[in-house]
Amino acid sequence: MYSLILALGTAAATSDTATSTGGSMWTTFITFGVIILIFYFLIIRPQRKRDKEAKAMLDAIKKGDKVVTIGGIRGTVAVVKDGTVILKVDDNTRIEFSKSAISTVLNKKEEAPAAEKPAKKEKVAKDEKPAVEAPKEEEAEAAEAEEAAPEEEKAEN
């Protein structure tokens, strides 16, 4: 009797396992799919974007750009070759680097604000007068008085 109950129990357990295995297999696939999507949007996609930006930056390097290498060396680009760049670090010092060793180009950031600043100065000059103006006439008169003072002293002697 005991063996009959044991046999029926194991038969029922195996049939439940077969149907539950199919359901858990879909759950596993969905879980792996969600993990793959998370990895794609949080790791792979942003890394590809950074790689494209770095490649565009390296392709746009030209003579005269100020750059910083991954080692922290700052210099001005003297010569651009296919895979290398020669940086002028000091008056007589030139170092050749691989293009991939350049981490940032400093000129690009400096050019954009420089273009905006003159527009603001022109606007101020046209619309408003500066709060403090240097008195040009008084300075010119003071300079003439200083020059004339030594000549008068010579004339008196």
C-alpha positions as CSV (number, residue, x, y, z in Angstrom):
1,M,0.0,0.0,0.0
2,Y,2.8,2.4,0.9
3,S,4.6,1.7,-2.4
4,L,1.4,2.4,-4.3
5,I,1.0,5.8,-2.6
6,L,4.7,6.6,-3.2
7,A,4.4,5.6,-6.9
8,L,1.3,7.8,-7.4
9,G,3.0,10.7,-5.6
10,T,6.1,10.6,-7.8
11,A,4.0,10.3,-11.0
12,A,2.0,13.4,-10.0
13,A,5.1,15.3,-9.1
14,T,6.8,14.6,-12.4
15,S,3.7,15.7,-14.4
16,D,3.6,19.0,-12.4
17,T,7.3,19.5,-12.9
18,A,6.9,19.1,-16.7
19,T,4.2,21.8,-16.9
20,S,5.9,24.1,-14.5
21,T,9.3,23.8,-16.3
22,G,7.7,25.2,-19.5
23,G,6.4,28.2,-17.5
24,S,9.6,28.8,-15.7
25,M,11.5,28.6,-19.0
26,W,9.5,31.5,-20.4
27,T,10.1,33.5,-17.2
28,T,13.9,32.8,-17.5
29,F,13.9,34.0,-21.1
30,I,12.0,37.2,-20.2
31,T,14.3,37.8,-17.3
32,F,17.4,37.4,-19.5
33,G,15.8,39.7,-22.2
34,V,15.2,42.4,-19.6
35,I,18.8,42.1,-18.4
36,I,20.1,42.4,-21.9
37,L,18.0,45.5,-22.6
38,I,19.2,47.1,-19.4
39,F,22.9,46.4,-20.3
40,Y,22.3,47.8,-23.8
41,F,20.7,51.1,-22.7
42,L,22.9,51.7,-19.6
43,I,26.3,50.4,-20.8
44,I,26.6,49.6,-24.5
45,R,24.7,52.5,-26.1
46,P,26.4,55.3,-24.1
47,Q,29.8,53.8,-24.7
48,R,29.2,53.7,-28.5
49,K,28.1,57.4,-28.3
50,R,31.3,58.3,-26.4
51,D,33.4,56.4,-28.9
52,K,31.8,58.3,-31.9
53,E,32.5,61.6,-30.2
54,A,36.1,60.7,-29.5
55,K,36.6,59.6,-33.1
56,A,35.1,62.8,-34.4
57,M,37.3,64.8,-32.1
58,L,40.5,63.0,-33.2
59,D,39.5,63.4,-36.9
60,A,39.0,67.1,-36.4
61,I,42.4,67.8,-34.9
62,K,44.3,70.4,-36.9
63,K,47.6,72.3,-36.7
64,G,47.5,75.0,-34.0
65,D,44.9,73.2,-31.7
66,K,45.8,73.1,-28.0
67,V,45.4,69.6,-26.6
68,V,45.9,67.5,-23.5
69,T,47.1,63.9,-23.7
70,I,46.0,61.1,-21.5
71,G,49.2,61.5,-19.6
72,G,48.4,65.1,-18.8
73,I,50.9,66.7,-21.2
74,R,49.6,70.0,-22.7
75,G,50.8,71.2,-26.0
76,T,50.0,72.8,-29.4
77,V,49.6,70.6,-32.4
78,A,52.5,71.2,-34.8
79,V,52.1,68.4,-37.3
80,V,49.1,66.0,-38.0
81,K,49.9,62.7,-39.6
82,D,47.7,59.7,-40.3
83,G,48.0,57.9,-36.9
84,T,50.2,60.3,-35.0
85,V,50.4,63.9,-33.9
86,I,53.5,66.0,-33.1
87,L,52.9,68.4,-30.2
88,K,55.0,71.5,-29.5
89,V,55.3,71.4,-25.8
90,D,57.9,74.2,-25.3
91,D,59.8,76.5,-27.7
92,N,62.3,73.8,-28.8
93,T,60.5,70.6,-27.5
94,R,58.4,68.5,-29.8
95,I,56.9,65.2,-28.9
96,E,55.2,62.7,-31.2
97,F,52.1,61.0,-29.8
98,S,49.6,58.5,-31.2
99,K,46.3,60.2,-32.0
100,S,44.5,57.9,-29.5
101,A,46.7,59.3,-26.7
102,I,44.9,62.7,-27.0
103,S,42.2,63.0,-24.4
104,T,40.8,66.5,-25.0
105,V,41.1,69.4,-27.4
106,L,41.1,72.7,-25.5
107,N,40.5,75.2,-28.4
108,K,37.0,74.1,-29.2
109,K,35.7,75.2,-25.7
110,E,37.6,78.5,-25.8
111,E,36.3,79.5,-29.3
112,A,32.6,79.3,-28.5
113,P,32.6,81.7,-25.5
114,A,35.1,84.0,-27.3
115,A,32.6,84.3,-30.2
116,E,29.8,85.2,-27.7
117,K,31.8,87.8,-25.7
118,P,32.3,90.4,-28.5
119,A,28.6,90.3,-29.3
120,K,27.9,91.2,-25.7
121,K,30.5,94.0,-25.7
122,E,29.0,95.5,-28.9
123,K,25.6,95.4,-27.3
124,V,26.8,97.2,-24.2
125,A,28.6,99.8,-26.3
126,K,25.6,100.6,-28.5
127,D,22.9,100.5,-25.8
128,E,24.4,101.6,-22.6
129,K,27.4,103.6,-21.5
130,P,29.8,101.8,-19.1
131,A,29.3,102.7,-15.4
132,V,32.9,104.0,-15.1
133,E,34.6,105.9,-17.9
134,A,38.2,107.0,-17.9
135,P,38.4,110.8,-18.3
136,K,40.6,111.0,-21.4
137,E,40.8,114.8,-21.6
138,E,42.0,115.2,-18.0
139,E,44.7,112.5,-18.5
140,A,45.9,114.2,-21.6
141,E,46.1,117.6,-19.8
142,A,47.9,116.1,-16.9
143,A,50.5,114.5,-19.2
144,E,51.0,117.8,-21.0
145,A,51.4,119.6,-17.6
146,E,54.0,117.1,-16.5
147,E,56.0,117.5,-19.7
148,A,55.8,121.3,-19.5
149,A,56.9,121.5,-15.8
150,P,60.5,120.3,-16.4
151,E,60.8,122.7,-19.4
152,E,59.7,125.7,-17.1
153,E,62.2,124.7,-14.5
154,K,65.0,124.7,-17.1
155,A,63.9,128.1,-18.3
156,E,64.1,129.5,-14.7
157,N,67.6,128.2,-14.1
